[in-house]
Amino acid sequence: MKINRLARQYVAFKQSIGMRFRSEASTLRSFCRAVGDIDIAEVKPGSVLAFISGKGPVTSFWHQKYTILGGFYRFVMARRYIDASPLPLTVPKRPPPLTPYIYTPEQLRRLLLETNHLVSTNSPLQALTFHTLLLTLYGTGLRISEALSLRLADVDCPQSLITVHSSKFYKTRLVPIGPRLTAILSDYAKRRRQLPSSAGEASSFFATRTGHALSYGRARRLFRLVRARSGIRREEGARYQPRLHDFRHSFAVHRLLAWYREGADVQRRLPQLATYLGHVGIDETQRYLTMTPDLLQEANRRFESYMRSEGHHG
């Protein structure tokens, strides 16, 4: 059977059991294009390895593609279209996980200031849209995919609430926002409604001049421009530079730092932070809490205060 047909059957099967399977489906489509619409039995191990390896060093995407194709070929073999999988037998060591980049308040100010250079006569709202997007990412901790998926109706400024639909874990959640961000979003929404909105209140909140949703690829390109102008980068030789997703990490770390400085019970508040971020539990939230010098200093100060208190009572 042709590989395209089998791939469609596999995707349909996965989605029929409740899986979203969107990114995986995209990877499978890329695989089918790479090898051509040939019979599944004609796909050679060398072609599979070339697709998985891509170009450059091994990244986590190597393992993602390997896992996705592994599931696909198990599906195909269970239906006896082939007897053996052409996937490589040797799997390279997974590269170390990405280390989040925690933006300092001063760096955040620089990034926001540099969005002014995105002003374009062809796209009058481009600078304001991107400036508002960055403030939203930092002020709410939303995933970049969640922010770009927001519709006009999802941003309720009178109630100071953002509704996030179908997040990473297939749940809809309400995200409260503070008065300053509410005012910024309200001002932007008024300007945004001057752009085309073919779907009415279901139209994209962060939009291009045509009213279409600002794409992730476009957002990444604009961010690279802003980041370069800001002079914010990792040390020479780093595998990757600061990302849009690092706004979410920065939000979590800065929230934790503020709680320490307020004298709050941080452990009791972590579940609240997990809920706000849309995490299933605090384990994932804790992975966002990269130890920065400021955070380490506050944690040490809290520990020293605790030890003095214990010594006094003793």
Backbone hydrogen bonds in HBPLUS format (Angstrom, degrees):
<---DONOR---> <-ACCEPTOR-->    atom                        ^
c    i                          cat <-CA-CA->   ^        H-A-AA   ^      H-
h    n   atom  resd res      DA  || num        DHA   H-A  angle D-A-AA Bond
n    s   type  num  typ     dist DA aas  dist angle  dist       angle   num
A0040-ILE N   A0001-MET O   2.89 MM  39  6.00 162.8  1.92 156.8 155.7     1
A0006-LEU N   A0002-LYS O   3.23 MM   4  6.55 159.8  2.27 149.8 155.6     2
A0003-ILE N   A0038-ILE O   2.91 MM  35  5.98 154.7  1.97 160.5 161.7     3
A0007-ALA N   A0003-ILE O   2.89 MM   4  6.06 155.9  1.95 150.6 157.4     4
A0008-ARG N   A0004-ASN O   3.03 MM   4  6.29 157.2  2.08 147.9 153.3     5
A0009-GLN N   A0005-ARG O   3.04 MM   4  6.31 154.8  2.11 145.0 152.0     6
A0010-TYR N   A0006-LEU O   2.90 MM   4  6.14 154.8  1.96 148.5 155.4     7
A0011-VAL N   A0007-ALA O   2.97 MM   4  6.21 163.5  1.99 152.3 156.1     8
A0012-ALA N   A0008-ARG O   2.96 MM   4  6.09 164.5  1.98 148.5 153.1     9
A0013-PHE N   A0009-GLN O   2.91 MM   4  6.09 151.2  2.00 143.6 151.7    10
A0014-LYS N   A0010-TYR O   3.00 MM   4  6.27 164.0  2.02 153.0 156.3    11
A0015-GLN N   A0011-VAL O   2.95 MM   4  6.18 164.1  1.98 155.4 159.7    12
A0016-SER N   A0012-ALA O   2.90 MM   4  5.96 137.8  2.08 139.2 150.6    13
A0017-ILE N   A0014-LYS O   3.30 MM   3  5.54 147.3  2.41 100.5 109.3    14
A0019-MET N   A0014-LYS O   3.28 MM   5  5.72 153.7  2.35 149.6 144.3    15
A0018-GLY N   A0015-GLN O   3.19 MM   3  5.23 158.1  2.24 107.5 108.4    16
A0025-ALA N   A0021-PHE O   3.24 MM   4  5.95 145.2  2.37 117.5 126.4    17
A0026-SER N   A0022-ARG O   3.00 MM   4  6.30 151.5  2.08 146.6 154.3    18
A0027-THR N   A0023-SER O   3.00 MM   4  6.31 153.4  2.07 145.9 152.6    19
A0028-LEU N   A0024-GLU O   2.94 MM   4  6.26 156.0  2.00 149.0 155.7    20
A0029-ARG N   A0025-ALA O   2.94 MM   4  6.20 153.2  2.01 146.7 153.9    21
A0030-SER N   A0026-SER O   3.01 MM   4  6.29 153.9  2.08 145.5 152.5    22
A0031-PHE N   A0027-THR O   2.95 MM   4  6.24 149.6  2.04 145.3 153.9    23
A0032-CYS N   A0028-LEU O   2.92 MM   4  6.21 158.6  1.97 150.2 155.3    24
A0033-ARG N   A0029-ARG O   2.99 MM   4  6.27 156.1  2.05 147.9 154.1    25
A0034-ALA N   A0030-SER O   2.96 MM   4  6.15 149.8  2.05 142.4 151.0    26
A0035-VAL N   A0031-PHE O   3.06 MM   4  6.35 156.2  2.11 155.7 159.9    27
A0036-GLY N   A0032-CYS O   2.84 MM   4  5.61 136.6  2.03 140.8 152.5    28
A0038-ILE N   A0036-GLY O   2.79 MM   2  5.58 131.1  2.03 110.3  94.8    29
A0042-GLU N   A0039-ASP O   2.84 MM   3  5.39 156.2  1.90 118.6 126.5    30
A0043-VAL N   A0040-ILE O   3.41 MM   3  5.70 167.4  2.42 107.9 111.6    31
A0047-SER N   A0044-LYS O   3.05 MM   3  5.37 125.8  2.35 105.8 118.8    32
A0048-VAL N   A0044-LYS O   3.18 MM   4  6.58 155.3  2.24 152.3 159.5    33
A0049-LEU N   A0045-PRO O   2.93 MM   4  6.15 165.4  1.95 155.2 158.7    34
A0050-ALA N   A0046-GLY O   2.98 MM   4  6.10 155.6  2.04 141.2 148.2    35
A0051-PHE N   A0047-SER O   3.08 MM   4  6.28 154.6  2.14 142.7 148.7    36
A0052-ILE N   A0048-VAL O   3.00 MM   4  6.27 165.9  2.02 154.6 158.2    37
A0053-SER N   A0049-LEU O   2.84 MM   4  5.91 163.0  1.87 153.3 158.2    38
A0054-GLY N   A0050-ALA O   3.06 MM   4  5.99 159.2  2.10 142.3 147.7    39
A0062-TRP N   A0059-THR O   3.05 MM   3  5.54 144.6  2.18 109.9 118.7    40
A0064-GLN N   A0060-SER O   3.05 MM   4  6.42 148.6  2.15 143.6 153.3    41
A0065-LYS N   A0061-PHE O   2.92 MM   4  6.11 168.5  1.93 154.3 155.3    42
A0066-TYR N   A0062-TRP O   3.01 MM   4  6.20 157.3  2.06 145.0 152.1    43
A0067-THR N   A0063-HIS O   2.92 MM   4  6.04 158.5  1.97 145.5 150.6    44
A0068-ILE N   A0064-GLN O   2.97 MM   4  6.19 162.4  2.00 152.2 157.0    45
A0069-LEU N   A0065-LYS O   2.93 MM   4  6.07 170.5  1.94 154.4 157.0    46
A0070-GLY N   A0066-TYR O   2.88 MM   4  5.93 143.1  2.01 138.5 149.7    47
A0071-GLY N   A0067-THR O   3.09 MM   4  6.38 155.4  2.15 148.5 152.6    48
A0072-PHE N   A0068-ILE O   3.10 MM   4  6.39 157.4  2.15 145.3 152.0    49
A0073-TYR N   A0069-LEU O   2.86 MM   4  6.05 164.9  1.88 152.9 156.0    50
A0074-ARG N   A0070-GLY O   3.02 MM   4  6.20 146.6  2.14 142.8 151.8    51
A0075-PHE N   A0071-GLY O   3.08 MM   4  6.28 153.2  2.16 143.8 150.7    52
A0076-VAL N   A0072-PHE O   3.00 MM   4  6.35 153.3  2.07 146.9 154.4    53
A0077-MET N   A0073-TYR O   2.88 MM   4  5.96 162.0  1.91 145.8 150.6    54
A0078-ALA N   A0074-ARG O   2.96 MM   4  6.02 152.3  2.03 143.0 150.2    55
A0079-ARG N   A0076-VAL O   3.17 MM   3  5.33 139.1  2.34  98.3 109.6    56
A0081-TYR N   A0076-VAL O   3.28 MM   5  5.83 175.0  2.29 152.1 150.6    57
A0080-ARG N   A0077-MET O   2.92 MM   3  4.82 160.8  1.95 105.6 109.7    58
A0107-GLN N   A0104-THR O   3.03 MM   3  5.11 116.7  2.45  99.5 114.9    59
A0108-LEU N   A0104-THR O   2.94 MM   4  6.26 156.8  1.99 157.8 164.8    60
A0109-ARG N   A0105-PRO O   3.05 MM   4  6.30 153.0  2.12 143.8 150.5    61
A0110-ARG N   A0106-GLU O   3.07 MM   4  6.39 153.1  2.15 143.3 150.4    62
A0111-LEU N   A0107-GLN O   2.92 MM   4  6.20 160.7  1.96 152.9 157.6    63
A0112-LEU N   A0108-LEU O   3.00 MM   4  6.22 164.3  2.03 151.0 154.9    64
A0113-LEU N   A0109-ARG O   2.92 MM   4  6.09 154.4  1.98 146.6 154.1    65
A0114-GLU N   A0110-ARG O   2.98 MM   4  6.18 154.3  2.04 149.6 155.8    66
A0115-THR N   A0112-LEU O   3.25 MM   3  5.41 148.0  2.36  99.3 108.4    67
A0116-ASN N   A0113-LEU O   3.20 MM   3  6.00 164.5  2.23 117.7 122.2    68
A0117-HIS N   A0114-GLU O   3.06 MM   3  5.69 159.1  2.10 116.1 121.5    69
A0118-LEU N   A0115-THR O   2.98 MM   3  5.43 161.8  2.02 116.9 120.0    70
A0123-SER N   A0120-SER O   3.21 MM   3  5.07 133.0  2.44  91.4 103.8    71
A0126-GLN N   A0123-SER O   3.02 MM   3  5.46 167.8  2.03 123.0 126.4    72
A0129-THR N   A0125-LEU O   2.75 MM   4  5.81 162.2  1.78 160.6 166.2    73
A0130-PHE N   A0126-GLN O   3.02 MM   4  6.20 166.2  2.04 152.0 154.9    74
A0131-HIS N   A0127-ALA O   2.92 MM   4  6.02 159.9  1.97 150.3 156.7    75
A0132-THR N   A0128-LEU O   2.90 MM   4  6.01 160.6  1.94 148.4 153.3    76
A0133-LEU N   A0129-THR O   2.90 MM   4  6.10 149.7  2.00 142.9 152.1    77
A0134-LEU N   A0130-PHE O   2.99 MM   4  6.23 164.1  2.02 152.4 154.7    78
A0135-LEU N   A0131-HIS O   3.15 MM   4  6.40 160.8  2.19 145.7 151.0    79
A0136-THR N   A0132-THR O   2.90 MM   4  6.07 149.9  1.99 145.0 153.7    80
A0137-LEU N   A0133-LEU O   2.90 MM   4  6.19 159.6  1.95 154.9 159.9    81
A0138-TYR N   A0134-LEU O   3.04 MM   4  6.26 166.1  2.06 152.0 155.2    82
A0139-GLY N   A0135-LEU O   2.76 MM   4  5.70 153.4  1.83 143.1 152.0    83
A0140-THR N   A0136-THR O   2.99 MM   4  5.79 133.2  2.21 143.0 149.9    84
A0141-GLY N   A0137-LEU O   2.93 MM   4  5.31 143.5  2.07 132.2 141.1    85
A0146-GLU N   A0143-ARG O   3.02 MM   3  5.11 120.3  2.39  97.7 112.7    86
A0147-ALA N   A0143-ARG O   3.00 MM   4  6.36 159.9  2.04 157.0 162.2    87
A0148-LEU N   A0144-ILE O   3.02 MM   4  6.19 163.9  2.05 151.4 155.3    88
A0149-SER N   A0145-SER O   3.15 MM   4  6.15 125.3  2.46 131.8 144.5    89
A0149-SER N   A0146-GLU O   3.21 MM   3  5.12 137.8  2.40  93.8 105.6    90
A0150-LEU N   A0147-ALA O   3.25 MM   3  5.45 162.7  2.28 105.8 111.0    91
A0205-PHE N   A0150-LEU O   2.88 MM  55  5.55 168.0  1.89 136.6 134.8    92
A0154-ASP N   A0151-ARG O   2.94 MM   3  5.19 144.6  2.07 105.9 116.9    93
A0152-LEU N   A0203-SER O   2.88 MM  51  5.91 148.1  1.98 164.9 173.8    94
A0155-VAL N   A0152-LEU O   3.38 MM   3  5.87 158.5  2.43 111.5 116.6    95
A0153-ALA N   A0201-GLU O   2.87 MM  48  5.04 147.5  1.98 158.3 147.7    96
A0163-THR N   A0154-ASP O   2.90 MM   9  4.90 155.5  1.96 136.9 145.0    97
A0156-ASP N   A0161-LEU O   2.85 MM   5  5.19 152.6  1.92 170.0 175.6    98
A0160-SER N   A0156-ASP O   2.89 MM   4  5.85 109.7  2.40 136.4 155.5    99
A0161-LEU N   A0156-ASP O   3.05 MM   5  5.19 166.2  2.07 140.8 144.5   100
A0160-SER N   A0157-CYS O   3.03 MM   3  4.63 146.6  2.15  95.2 105.6   101
A0177-ILE N   A0160-SER O   3.04 MM  17  5.35 156.1  2.10 137.4 136.5   102
A0162-ILE N   A0175-VAL O   2.94 MM  13  5.00 149.3  2.03 130.8 140.8   103
A0175-VAL N   A0162-ILE O   2.75 MM  13  5.00 164.4  1.77 154.8 159.8   104
A0164-VAL N   A0173-ARG O   2.89 MM   9  5.36 175.5  1.89 169.2 169.6   105
A0173-ARG N   A0164-VAL O   2.97 MM   9  5.36 150.4  2.06 144.8 153.0   106
A0167-SER N   A0171-LYS O   3.10 MM   4  5.53 178.8  2.10 139.0 139.3   107
A0170-TYR N   A0167-SER O   2.88 MM   3  5.10 154.4  1.95 125.3 121.6   108
A0182-THR N   A0178-GLY O   2.91 MM   4  6.02 154.9  1.98 152.5 160.8   109
A0183-ALA N   A0179-PRO O   3.00 MM   4  6.17 156.4  2.06 144.4 149.1   110
A0184-ILE N   A0180-ARG O   3.12 MM   4  6.41 156.2  2.18 144.9 151.3   111
A0185-LEU N   A0181-LEU O   2.87 MM   4  6.08 165.2  1.89 156.6 160.0   112
A0186-SER N   A0182-THR O   2.87 MM   4  5.99 150.9  1.95 145.9 154.6   113
A0187-ASP N   A0183-ALA O   3.01 MM   4  6.22 160.6  2.05 147.0 151.2   114
A0188-TYR N   A0184-ILE O   2.99 MM   4  6.23 160.7  2.02 147.2 153.0   115
A0189-ALA N   A0185-LEU O   2.82 MM   4  5.93 159.3  1.86 146.6 152.7   116
A0190-LYS N   A0186-SER O   3.20 MM   4  6.46 151.5  2.29 145.9 151.8   117
A0191-ARG N   A0187-ASP O   3.34 MM   4  6.68 156.6  2.40 145.0 150.5   118
A0191-ARG N   A0188-TYR O   3.03 MM   3  5.16 114.0  2.48  99.2 114.9   119
A0192-ARG N   A0188-TYR O   2.69 MM   4  5.93 160.2  1.73 158.3 165.4   120
A0193-ARG N   A0189-ALA O   2.98 MM   4  6.10 150.1  2.07 144.9 150.7   121
A0194-GLN N   A0191-ARG O   3.04 MM   3  5.47 159.0  2.09 111.2 117.7   122
A0195-LEU N   A0192-ARG O   2.91 MM   3  5.52 162.2  1.94 118.5 124.5   123
A0200-GLY N   A0197-SER O   3.00 MM   3  5.21 162.2  2.03 117.6 118.1   124
A0202-ALA N   A0199-ALA O   3.14 MM   3  5.23 152.7  2.22 129.1 126.5   125
A0203-SER N   A0200-GLY O   3.02 MM   3  5.53 159.4  2.06 117.7 120.5   126
A0214-LEU N   A0206-PHE O   2.92 MM   8  5.76 161.6  1.95 146.2 141.5   127
A0208-THR N   A0212-HIS O   2.82 MM   4  5.54 154.7  1.89 156.2 164.8   128
A0211-GLY N   A0208-THR O   2.94 MM   3  5.28 161.6  1.97 113.0 119.0   129
A0219-ALA N   A0215-SER O   2.94 MM   4  6.18 160.4  1.98 148.1 154.0   130
A0220-ARG N   A0216-TYR O   2.87 MM   4  6.11 157.0  1.92 152.7 158.5   131
A0221-ARG N   A0217-GLY O   3.05 MM   4  6.31 158.0  2.10 145.7 151.4   132
A0222-LEU N   A0218-ARG O   2.96 MM   4  6.23 164.6  1.99 155.3 159.1   133
A0223-PHE N   A0219-ALA O   2.92 MM   4  6.07 153.8  1.99 144.8 152.6   134
A0224-ARG N   A0220-ARG O   2.93 MM   4  6.18 153.3  2.00 149.4 156.0   135
A0225-LEU N   A0221-ARG O   3.22 MM   4  6.54 154.1  2.29 145.3 151.4   136
A0226-VAL N   A0222-LEU O   3.03 MM   4  6.34 164.2  2.06 152.1 155.9   137
A0227-ARG N   A0223-PHE O   2.74 MM   4  5.86 167.3  1.76 157.1 161.0   138
A0228-ALA N   A0224-ARG O   2.95 MM   4  6.00 157.6  2.00 142.2 148.3   139
A0229-ARG N   A0225-LEU O   3.07 MM   4  6.30 162.5  2.10 149.6 154.0   140
A0230-SER N   A0226-VAL O   2.97 MM   4  6.16 138.2  2.15 141.1 153.1   141
A0232-ILE N   A0227-ARG O   3.34 MM   5  5.69 159.4  2.39 157.2 157.2   142
A0231-GLY N   A0228-ALA O   3.12 MM   3  5.20 148.6  2.22 100.1 109.6   143
A0238-ALA N   A0235-GLU O   3.26 MM   3  5.96 149.0  2.36 142.6 141.9   144
A0246-ASP N   A0243-ARG O   3.22 MM   3  5.32 144.8  2.35  96.9 106.7   145
A0247-PHE N   A0244-LEU O   3.05 MM   3  5.82 168.1  2.07 121.0 124.8   146
A0248-ARG N   A0245-HIS O   3.07 MM   3  5.65 138.8  2.25 111.8 120.7   147
A0250-SER N   A0246-ASP O   2.87 MM   4  6.03 159.8  1.91 144.4 150.4   148
A0251-PHE N   A0247-PHE O   2.88 MM   4  6.06 154.5  1.94 144.2 150.9   149
A0252-ALA N   A0248-ARG O   3.15 MM   4  6.43 162.2  2.19 147.3 150.7   150
A0253-VAL N   A0249-HIS O   3.00 MM   4  6.26 167.7  2.01 157.7 160.6   151
A0254-HIS N   A0250-SER O   2.89 MM   4  5.93 168.4  1.91 154.5 158.2   152
A0255-ARG N   A0251-PHE O   2.93 MM   4  6.03 147.2  2.04 144.6 153.7   153
A0256-LEU N   A0252-ALA O   3.05 MM   4  6.27 158.5  2.10 146.3 151.7   154
A0257-LEU N   A0253-VAL O   2.90 MM   4  6.15 157.4  1.96 149.1 155.9   155
A0258-ALA N   A0254-HIS O   2.95 MM   4  6.11 154.2  2.02 140.8 147.2   156
A0259-TRP N   A0255-ARG O   3.06 MM   4  6.35 152.5  2.13 145.5 152.6   157
A0260-TYR N   A0256-LEU O   3.02 MM   4  6.35 157.7  2.07 151.3 156.9   158
A0261-ARG N   A0257-LEU O   3.06 MM   4  6.33 162.4  2.09 149.8 154.3   159
A0262-GLU N   A0258-ALA O   2.92 MM   4  6.13 134.1  2.14 140.8 153.6   160
A0262-GLU N   A0259-TRP O   3.18 MM   3  4.99 127.7  2.47  90.8 104.7   161
A0264-ALA N   A0259-TRP O   2.96 MM   5  5.19 155.8  2.02 157.9 154.6   162
A0263-GLY N   A0260-TYR O   3.02 MM   3  5.16 149.6  2.11 102.1 111.7   163
A0269-ARG N   A0265-ASP O   3.24 MM   4  6.51 137.5  2.43 142.5 154.5   164
A0269-ARG N   A0266-VAL O   3.01 MM   3  5.09 128.4  2.29  97.2 111.6   165
A0270-LEU N   A0266-VAL O   3.04 MM   4  6.22 127.9  2.32 150.5 163.6   166
A0272-GLN N   A0269-ARG O   2.97 MM   3  5.19 122.8  2.31 103.5 118.5   167
A0273-LEU N   A0269-ARG O   3.06 MM   4  6.45 153.4  2.13 153.1 161.1   168
A0274-ALA N   A0270-LEU O   2.88 MM   4  6.18 156.4  1.94 154.8 161.7   169
A0275-THR N   A0271-PRO O   3.00 MM   4  6.23 158.0  2.05 144.7 149.6   170
A0276-TYR N   A0272-GLN O   2.95 MM   4  6.18 160.5  1.99 148.5 154.1   171
A0277-LEU N   A0273-LEU O   2.94 MM   4  6.13 153.9  2.01 149.7 156.1   172
A0279-HIS N   A0274-ALA O   2.85 MM   5  5.07 163.4  1.88 157.7 153.8   173
A0278-GLY N   A0275-THR O   3.07 MM   3  5.06 146.8  2.19  98.0 108.2   174
A0286-GLN N   A0282-ILE O   2.83 MM   4  6.00 156.2  1.88 155.0 159.5   175
A0287-ARG N   A0284-GLU O   3.14 MM   3  5.28 133.8  2.36  98.4 110.6   176
A0288-TYR N   A0285-THR O   2.88 MM   3  5.31 147.5  1.98 109.7 120.1   177
A0289-LEU N   A0286-GLN O   3.13 MM   3  5.18 150.5  2.22 100.0 108.9   178
A0290-THR N   A0288-TYR O   2.98 MM   2  5.82 132.7  2.21 106.2  92.5   179
A0296-LEU N   A0292-THR O   2.80 MM   4  6.01 162.3  1.83 161.5 166.8   180
A0297-GLN N   A0293-PRO O   2.93 MM   4  6.08 155.3  1.99 145.8 152.4   181
A0298-GLU N   A0294-ASP O   3.03 MM   4  6.29 159.4  2.07 147.9 152.8   182
A0299-ALA N   A0295-LEU O   2.91 MM   4  6.10 157.8  1.96 148.9 155.5   183
A0300-ASN N   A0296-LEU O   2.88 MM   4  6.05 158.9  1.93 149.0 154.7   184
A0301-ARG N   A0297-GLN O   2.92 MM   4  6.09 154.1  1.99 144.4 152.0   185
A0302-ARG N   A0298-GLU O   2.93 MM   4  6.15 154.5  1.99 144.9 151.5   186
A0303-PHE N   A0299-ALA O   2.94 MM   4  6.19 154.8  2.00 145.2 152.3   187
A0304-GLU N   A0300-ASN O   2.81 MM   4  6.03 162.5  1.84 153.0 157.7   188
A0305-SER N   A0301-ARG O   3.01 MM   4  6.15 156.8  2.06 144.5 150.6   189
A0306-TYR N   A0302-ARG O   2.99 MM   4  6.21 151.6  2.07 141.8 149.8   190
A0307-MET N   A0303-PHE O   2.88 MM   4  6.19 158.1  1.92 152.3 157.9   191
A0308-ARG N   A0304-GLU O   2.95 MM   4  6.17 156.1  2.01 148.4 154.6   192
A0309-SER N   A0305-SER O   2.99 MM   4  6.18 155.1  2.06 143.3 150.3   193
A0310-GLU N   A0306-TYR O   2.88 MM   4  6.17 153.6  1.95 148.2 155.8   194
A0311-GLY N   A0307-MET O   2.83 MM   4  6.02 156.7  1.88 146.7 153.4   195
A0312-HIS N   A0308-ARG O   2.87 MM   4  6.08 149.6  1.96 144.0 152.4   196
A0313-HIS N   A0309-SER O   3.05 MM   4  6.29 161.3  2.09 148.3 152.5   197
A0314-GLY N   A0310-GLU O   2.87 MM   4  6.04 139.8  2.04 139.9 151.9   198
